């Protein structure tokens, strides 16, 4: 019946188009119908890409790739400069601080505790690094060697600075797309959850138990296959409400947080009402 009704409607539209002089033949009508459908498709694609969510997902994917690249570049920098001053590596934890030391001081003979502390290092670590340079077993670098390593360190720092700009951008878009999720989870973690879920719509339709283990899919499949205990959390471990809890309470906190995020995602998706503050107030205290 539906097919017959659709054919009858098309025939009626065709007759009207011919009577109005808009088209002369059935082939013209078919061509016109094809052009209309193409235009409707283009409009739908344009609307989809105009959604701010379409900008958020590739940005958060870039952030993940950038973190991988920065870890690789920083490890290579430590290995390279470690030939000259291996003792410094274990005293400087942050990769960005390590690169800044190389850029600012270059040769290990120029390193002083005072300047290290100006780069946010603790006094104890700064003094030990200064002491270590006196008995270092590292090889001597000439000006060319130091120059090329400093150039590499500068480019690494540039990428760290760009990462900071990217995080600011993600935070801005995340607060626009899903203000409730961004408030509860944090804008970057909220964006990661949206990306991992495949969009805000899918996140909003997920049960909280699925939200809880987003990002731990491999561990979940491995647990199912080996009949082991399933993971207690995935990306939610990055939230201080979860990782700041005692180990035996992290599962409960991840479950509670996932429930609030699921509600927040539905609010962002359907009503647009800002209810995040109420949801956060319902969470257990740290």
NUTI-399404 format. One record per residue (C-alpha): residue number from 1; x, y, z. Coordinates in Angstrom, 3 decimals. Last residue first. Layout:
N
<r n="NUM" x="X" y="Y" z="Z"/>
...
//
This chain:
286
<r n="286" x="36.498" y="13.338" z="47.766"/>
<r n="285" x="32.850" y="13.973" z="48.555"/>
<r n="284" x="30.281" y="11.616" z="47.099"/>
<r n="283" x="28.519" y="12.928" z="44.008"/>
<r n="282" x="25.110" y="14.578" z="44.366"/>
<r n="281" x="26.572" y="18.093" z="44.336"/>
<r n="280" x="28.129" y="17.292" z="40.954"/>
<r n="279" x="24.681" y="16.477" z="39.553"/>
<r n="278" x="23.166" y="19.717" z="40.846"/>
<r n="277" x="26.009" y="21.736" z="39.329"/>
<r n="276" x="25.627" y="19.904" z="36.012"/>
<r n="275" x="21.943" y="20.731" z="35.517"/>
<r n="274" x="22.219" y="23.201" z="32.646"/>
<r n="273" x="19.136" y="22.693" z="30.485"/>
<r n="272" x="19.816" y="21.883" z="26.827"/>
<r n="271" x="16.775" y="19.596" z="26.816"/>
<r n="270" x="17.627" y="16.690" z="24.504"/>
<r n="269" x="21.346" y="16.237" z="23.854"/>
<r n="268" x="22.877" y="18.342" z="26.617"/>
<r n="267" x="20.460" y="16.885" z="29.178"/>
<r n="266" x="21.080" y="13.376" z="27.876"/>
<r n="265" x="24.837" y="13.909" z="28.185"/>
<r n="264" x="24.420" y="15.172" z="31.758"/>
<r n="263" x="22.419" y="12.075" z="32.732"/>
<r n="262" x="25.126" y="9.795" z="31.319"/>
<r n="261" x="27.793" y="11.910" z="33.024"/>
<r n="260" x="26.031" y="11.520" z="36.384"/>
<r n="259" x="25.813" y="7.735" z="36.030"/>
<r n="258" x="29.449" y="7.521" z="34.911"/>
<r n="257" x="30.540" y="9.444" z="38.022"/>
<r n="256" x="28.736" y="7.025" z="40.329"/>
<r n="255" x="30.156" y="3.971" z="38.572"/>
<r n="254" x="33.669" y="5.442" z="38.529"/>
<r n="253" x="33.317" y="6.216" z="42.240"/>
<r n="252" x="32.263" y="2.677" z="43.028"/>
<r n="251" x="35.136" y="1.214" z="41.014"/>
<r n="250" x="37.654" y="3.597" z="42.545"/>
<r n="249" x="36.711" y="2.682" z="46.107"/>
<r n="248" x="39.104" y="-0.228" z="46.721"/>
<r n="247" x="42.012" y="1.680" z="45.182"/>
<r n="246" x="41.582" y="4.666" z="47.493"/>
<r n="245" x="40.172" y="7.702" z="45.655"/>
<r n="244" x="42.166" y="10.351" z="43.827"/>
<r n="243" x="42.047" y="8.421" z="40.556"/>
<r n="242" x="38.239" y="8.467" z="40.540"/>
<r n="241" x="37.218" y="11.986" z="41.603"/>
<r n="240" x="40.448" y="13.217" z="40.000"/>
<r n="239" x="39.099" y="12.226" z="36.558"/>
<r n="238" x="41.635" y="10.381" z="34.398"/>
<r n="237" x="40.228" y="7.055" z="35.611"/>
<r n="236" x="37.062" y="7.987" z="33.732"/>
<r n="235" x="38.794" y="7.016" z="30.493"/>
<r n="234" x="38.281" y="3.364" z="31.342"/>
<r n="233" x="36.869" y="2.113" z="34.598"/>
<r n="232" x="36.250" y="-0.990" z="36.695"/>
<r n="231" x="37.702" y="-3.426" z="34.170"/>
<r n="230" x="36.049" y="-6.864" z="33.929"/>
<r n="229" x="37.252" y="-9.717" z="36.145"/>
<r n="228" x="38.512" y="-12.682" z="34.136"/>
<r n="227" x="36.504" y="-15.127" z="31.997"/>
<r n="226" x="39.383" y="-15.232" z="29.504"/>
<r n="225" x="37.370" y="-14.035" z="26.504"/>
<r n="224" x="35.093" y="-11.730" z="28.472"/>
<r n="223" x="38.018" y="-10.230" z="30.365"/>
<r n="222" x="39.984" y="-9.728" z="27.138"/>
<r n="221" x="36.983" y="-8.053" z="25.540"/>
<r n="220" x="36.688" y="-5.687" z="28.517"/>
<r n="219" x="40.430" y="-4.960" z="28.615"/>
<r n="218" x="40.357" y="-4.097" z="24.925"/>
<r n="217" x="37.299" y="-1.895" z="25.365"/>
<r n="216" x="38.773" y="0.128" z="28.219"/>
<r n="215" x="38.279" y="3.565" z="26.673"/>
<r n="214" x="34.626" y="3.738" z="27.644"/>
<r n="213" x="34.247" y="1.502" z="30.713"/>
<r n="212" x="31.986" y="3.733" z="32.846"/>
<r n="211" x="30.061" y="5.079" z="29.859"/>
<r n="210" x="28.932" y="1.503" z="29.139"/>
<r n="209" x="27.612" y="1.021" z="32.674"/>
<r n="208" x="25.970" y="4.453" z="32.472"/>
<r n="207" x="23.711" y="3.285" z="29.664"/>
<r n="206" x="24.449" y="4.884" z="26.298"/>
<r n="205" x="21.914" y="7.058" z="24.456"/>
<r n="204" x="23.553" y="10.341" z="25.458"/>
<r n="203" x="26.974" y="9.091" z="24.412"/>
<r n="202" x="25.584" y="8.068" z="21.034"/>
<r n="201" x="24.063" y="11.494" z="20.489"/>
<r n="200" x="27.200" y="13.255" z="21.730"/>
<r n="199" x="29.355" y="11.563" z="19.111"/>
<r n="198" x="31.168" y="8.316" z="18.418"/>
<r n="197" x="31.402" y="7.138" z="22.034"/>
<r n="196" x="35.189" y="7.563" z="22.028"/>
<r n="195" x="34.891" y="11.094" z="20.643"/>
<r n="194" x="32.243" y="12.120" z="23.163"/>
<r n="193" x="34.236" y="10.585" z="26.026"/>
<r n="192" x="37.405" y="12.353" z="24.881"/>
<r n="191" x="35.528" y="15.659" z="24.682"/>
<r n="190" x="34.318" y="15.211" z="28.256"/>
<r n="189" x="37.877" y="14.410" z="29.329"/>
<r n="188" x="39.038" y="17.670" z="27.742"/>
<r n="187" x="36.173" y="19.827" z="29.053"/>
<r n="186" x="36.137" y="18.447" z="32.608"/>
<r n="185" x="33.990" y="15.445" z="33.499"/>
<r n="184" x="31.214" y="17.287" z="35.326"/>
<r n="183" x="31.386" y="20.702" z="33.678"/>
<r n="182" x="32.217" y="19.393" z="30.204"/>
<r n="181" x="29.347" y="16.897" z="30.352"/>
<r n="180" x="26.903" y="19.654" z="31.298"/>
<r n="179" x="28.263" y="22.149" z="28.758"/>
<r n="178" x="28.113" y="19.699" z="25.831"/>
<r n="177" x="28.730" y="21.380" z="22.473"/>
<r n="176" x="29.690" y="24.883" z="23.630"/>
<r n="175" x="31.738" y="23.786" z="26.642"/>
<r n="174" x="33.506" y="21.220" z="24.463"/>
<r n="173" x="34.255" y="23.881" z="21.846"/>
<r n="172" x="36.025" y="26.126" z="24.368"/>
<r n="171" x="37.849" y="23.296" z="26.125"/>
<r n="170" x="39.020" y="21.879" z="22.799"/>
<r n="169" x="40.402" y="25.295" z="21.824"/>
<r n="168" x="42.231" y="25.690" z="25.127"/>
<r n="167" x="43.658" y="22.168" z="24.781"/>
<r n="166" x="44.844" y="23.007" z="21.253"/>
<r n="165" x="46.629" y="26.115" z="22.497"/>
<r n="164" x="48.402" y="24.057" z="25.175"/>
<r n="163" x="49.370" y="21.461" z="22.569"/>
<r n="162" x="50.782" y="24.264" z="20.426"/>
<r n="161" x="53.052" y="25.213" z="23.319"/>
<r n="160" x="54.186" y="21.607" z="23.691"/>
<r n="159" x="54.856" y="21.515" z="19.941"/>
<r n="158" x="56.994" y="24.629" z="20.195"/>
<r n="157" x="58.849" y="23.002" z="23.099"/>
<r n="156" x="59.754" y="20.083" z="20.832"/>
<r n="155" x="60.963" y="22.496" z="18.169"/>
<r n="154" x="63.138" y="24.211" z="20.754"/>
<r n="153" x="64.598" y="20.889" z="21.942"/>
<r n="152" x="65.605" y="20.005" z="18.382"/>
<r n="151" x="67.345" y="23.347" z="17.953"/>
<r n="150" x="69.065" y="22.861" z="21.312"/>
<r n="149" x="70.291" y="19.440" z="20.183"/>
<r n="148" x="71.663" y="20.948" z="16.966"/>
<r n="147" x="73.424" y="23.750" z="18.810"/>
<r n="146" x="74.933" y="21.510" z="21.494"/>
<r n="145" x="76.560" y="19.277" z="18.878"/>
<r n="144" x="77.802" y="22.232" z="16.844"/>
<r n="143" x="79.209" y="23.936" z="19.928"/>
<r n="142" x="81.152" y="20.865" z="21.033"/>
<r n="141" x="79.716" y="18.100" z="23.196"/>
<r n="140" x="81.815" y="16.230" z="25.784"/>
<r n="139" x="80.743" y="12.692" z="26.624"/>
<r n="138" x="78.881" y="11.857" z="29.825"/>
<r n="137" x="80.514" y="10.285" z="32.889"/>
<r n="136" x="79.395" y="13.172" z="35.084"/>
<r n="135" x="81.449" y="13.868" z="38.200"/>
<r n="134" x="81.084" y="17.655" z="38.351"/>
<r n="133" x="77.753" y="17.578" z="36.522"/>
<r n="132" x="76.253" y="15.524" z="39.342"/>
<r n="131" x="76.604" y="18.326" z="41.888"/>
<r n="130" x="74.528" y="20.718" z="39.805"/>
<r n="129" x="71.926" y="17.995" z="39.274"/>
<r n="128" x="71.853" y="17.308" z="43.006"/>
<r n="127" x="71.324" y="20.982" z="43.787"/>
<r n="126" x="68.419" y="21.272" z="41.337"/>
<r n="125" x="66.770" y="18.098" z="42.665"/>
<r n="124" x="66.812" y="19.376" z="46.256"/>
<r n="123" x="65.748" y="22.895" z="45.285"/>
<r n="122" x="62.708" y="21.669" z="43.369"/>
<r n="121" x="62.600" y="22.390" z="39.660"/>
<r n="120" x="60.253" y="25.185" z="38.523"/>
<r n="119" x="62.524" y="26.546" z="35.737"/>
<r n="118" x="63.829" y="29.257" z="38.092"/>
<r n="117" x="64.952" y="26.395" z="40.317"/>
<r n="116" x="67.170" y="25.158" z="37.493"/>
<r n="115" x="68.653" y="28.622" z="37.093"/>
<r n="114" x="69.701" y="28.703" z="40.736"/>
<r n="113" x="70.980" y="25.124" z="40.733"/>
<r n="112" x="73.400" y="25.903" z="37.919"/>
<r n="111" x="73.884" y="24.324" z="34.477"/>
<r n="110" x="76.503" y="25.990" z="32.259"/>
<r n="109" x="78.942" y="23.067" z="32.479"/>
<r n="108" x="76.166" y="20.791" z="31.223"/>
<r n="107" x="76.310" y="22.514" z="27.843"/>
<r n="106" x="73.046" y="24.025" z="26.654"/>
<r n="105" x="71.793" y="26.311" z="29.390"/>
<r n="104" x="68.467" y="27.797" z="28.231"/>
<r n="103" x="67.491" y="25.409" z="25.438"/>
<r n="102" x="68.745" y="22.288" z="27.222"/>
<r n="101" x="67.032" y="23.233" z="30.477"/>
<r n="100" x="63.812" y="24.023" z="28.583"/>
<r n="99" x="63.818" y="20.555" z="26.986"/>
<r n="98" x="64.066" y="18.845" z="30.390"/>
<r n="97" x="61.324" y="21.075" z="31.789"/>
<r n="96" x="59.029" y="20.092" z="28.878"/>
<r n="95" x="59.712" y="16.401" z="29.447"/>
<r n="94" x="58.701" y="16.638" z="33.093"/>
<r n="93" x="60.555" y="14.255" z="35.405"/>
<r n="92" x="63.930" y="15.932" z="35.753"/>
<r n="91" x="66.209" y="14.144" z="38.238"/>
<r n="90" x="66.287" y="10.794" z="36.389"/>
<r n="89" x="67.535" y="12.409" z="33.208"/>
<r n="88" x="70.210" y="14.652" z="34.708"/>
<r n="87" x="72.757" y="11.890" z="35.303"/>
<r n="86" x="73.080" y="11.081" z="31.609"/>
<r n="85" x="74.754" y="14.418" z="30.722"/>
<r n="84" x="76.322" y="14.349" z="27.232"/>
<r n="83" x="75.020" y="11.013" z="25.936"/>
<r n="82" x="71.861" y="11.793" z="27.873"/>
<r n="81" x="71.286" y="14.715" z="25.516"/>
<r n="80" x="70.409" y="12.228" z="22.771"/>
<r n="79" x="68.448" y="9.766" z="24.895"/>
<r n="78" x="66.517" y="12.529" z="26.622"/>
<r n="77" x="65.711" y="14.124" z="23.268"/>
<r n="76" x="64.565" y="10.778" z="21.854"/>
<r n="75" x="62.240" y="10.297" z="24.816"/>
<r n="74" x="60.898" y="13.809" z="24.302"/>
<r n="73" x="60.231" y="13.188" z="20.621"/>
<r n="72" x="58.406" y="9.921" z="21.322"/>
<r n="71" x="56.322" y="11.376" z="24.143"/>
<r n="70" x="55.550" y="14.400" z="21.991"/>
<r n="69" x="54.388" y="12.219" z="19.089"/>
<r n="68" x="52.047" y="10.185" z="21.285"/>
<r n="67" x="50.672" y="13.335" z="22.904"/>
<r n="66" x="50.120" y="14.850" z="19.449"/>
<r n="65" x="48.185" y="11.794" z="18.307"/>
<r n="64" x="45.879" y="12.067" z="21.307"/>
<r n="63" x="45.434" y="15.807" z="20.810"/>
<r n="62" x="44.716" y="15.280" z="17.115"/>
<r n="61" x="41.894" y="12.898" z="18.018"/>
<r n="60" x="40.520" y="15.544" z="20.381"/>
<r n="59" x="40.549" y="18.088" z="17.547"/>
<r n="58" x="39.024" y="15.624" z="15.069"/>
<r n="57" x="36.061" y="15.095" z="17.454"/>
<r n="56" x="35.485" y="18.719" z="18.450"/>
<r n="55" x="35.130" y="20.193" z="14.975"/>
<r n="54" x="32.196" y="17.977" z="13.923"/>
<r n="53" x="30.678" y="18.648" z="17.347"/>
<r n="52" x="30.418" y="22.285" z="16.327"/>
<r n="51" x="27.664" y="21.301" z="13.874"/>
<r n="50" x="28.290" y="22.888" z="10.490"/>
<r n="49" x="29.444" y="19.504" z="9.184"/>
<r n="48" x="26.016" y="17.967" z="9.791"/>
<r n="47" x="24.164" y="20.966" z="8.382"/>
<r n="46" x="26.346" y="20.894" z="5.254"/>
<r n="45" x="25.776" y="17.159" z="4.824"/>
<r n="44" x="22.015" y="17.660" z="5.123"/>
<r n="43" x="22.061" y="20.532" z="2.628"/>
<r n="42" x="24.141" y="18.533" z="0.166"/>
<r n="41" x="21.699" y="15.614" z="0.431"/>
<r n="40" x="18.719" y="17.912" z="-0.207"/>
<r n="39" x="20.494" y="19.348" z="-3.248"/>
<r n="38" x="21.222" y="15.882" z="-4.616"/>
<r n="37" x="17.580" y="14.868" z="-4.119"/>
<r n="36" x="16.406" y="17.975" z="-5.969"/>
<r n="35" x="18.814" y="17.333" z="-8.839"/>
<r n="34" x="17.597" y="13.741" z="-9.225"/>
<r n="33" x="13.936" y="14.843" z="-9.234"/>
<r n="32" x="14.731" y="17.395" z="-11.955"/>
<r n="31" x="16.430" y="14.725" z="-14.047"/>
<r n="30" x="13.494" y="12.343" z="-13.589"/>
<r n="29" x="11.029" y="15.118" z="-14.470"/>
<r n="28" x="12.961" y="15.950" z="-17.597"/>
<r n="27" x="12.821" y="12.277" z="-18.576"/>
<r n="26" x="9.057" y="12.287" z="-18.017"/>
<r n="25" x="8.652" y="15.098" z="-20.537"/>
<r n="24" x="8.051" y="18.822" z="-20.930"/>
<r n="23" x="8.862" y="20.237" z="-17.505"/>
<r n="22" x="7.766" y="23.410" z="-15.654"/>
<r n="21" x="4.866" y="23.933" z="-18.036"/>
<r n="20" x="2.373" y="24.104" z="-15.177"/>
<r n="19" x="0.436" y="21.168" z="-16.636"/>
<r n="18" x="3.627" y="19.106" z="-16.918"/>
<r n="17" x="4.657" y="19.797" z="-13.305"/>
<r n="16" x="1.127" y="19.013" z="-12.048"/>
<r n="15" x="1.064" y="15.726" z="-13.953"/>
<r n="14" x="4.475" y="14.767" z="-12.541"/>
<r n="13" x="3.379" y="15.589" z="-9.008"/>
<r n="12" x="0.308" y="13.406" z="-9.402"/>
<r n="11" x="2.355" y="10.541" z="-10.811"/>
<r n="10" x="4.823" y="10.833" z="-7.941"/>
<r n="9" x="1.976" y="10.775" z="-5.406"/>
<r n="8" x="0.409" y="7.707" z="-7.043"/>
<r n="7" x="3.744" y="5.920" z="-7.000"/>
<r n="6" x="4.197" y="6.716" z="-3.299"/>
<r n="5" x="0.660" y="5.495" z="-2.527"/>
<r n="4" x="1.293" y="2.227" z="-4.360"/>
<r n="3" x="4.535" y="1.699" z="-2.480"/>
<r n="2" x="2.828" y="2.410" z="0.852"/>
<r n="1" x="0.000" y="0.000" z="0.000"/>
//
